Each structure stands twice: as structure tokens, then as C-alpha cells.
Amino acid sequence: MKPTAVGITWYRREADYVRLKAMFTDGEKLPDTYNEWLQEAKKVSDFLTLEGFNVVRVYLDPKTLSAWCKTQNYEMDATARSLYATDFVAGKI
């Protein structure tokens, strides 16, 4: 059975993307530009929606995500981003 909601991390603006990408330990794995990331993110969001998921955009803020990672003892990487989105959708954040 599919979950009714799935969180995907989202960047509100280009400046947040650039700043967070520089902060991430795996930032080099992300698309070079915000526009490249946005095109891919929209594709993923559209696909999940077509698959029947309720897609929740979980906006990442540099200060908030950094503080959350510190309190959870996580590196700022893909795993942390995914867990943050999951916790947000579950109402834990």
C-alpha cells in the first residue's frame, strides 16, 4: 500500500539552493544550477503525482536545516534531506 503523502525537498529560491548546495557534504552530486535542479524536481513531482501520491514540497531553509541536522547528529547530505522531508510530512518537525 502506498503512503498517502510523500515529501520531496524543495528550494524556495535560487539563493537558498546555492547556499545549501555549498553546505551539503554531497553538494557536488546536485545539479549545477537552480534551474537544472528545478526542471528535475518538477519531473519527479509530476511522476509521483501520476503514481497517486500526494506530493508535499518540503522547503529547505539554510538555517533551519543546518540546526536540525546538528540536533539530530546528521551530516548535511542526501540522507539528512530525505529524513527531514519524511519527518516533516509525518508531523515530527
Buried (B, 14 or more C-beta within 10 A) or exposed (E): EEEEEBBBBBBEEEEBBBBBBEEBEBEEEBBEEBEEBBEEBEEEBEEBEEEEBEBBBBBBBBEEBBEBBEEEEBEBBBEBBBBBBBBBBEEEE
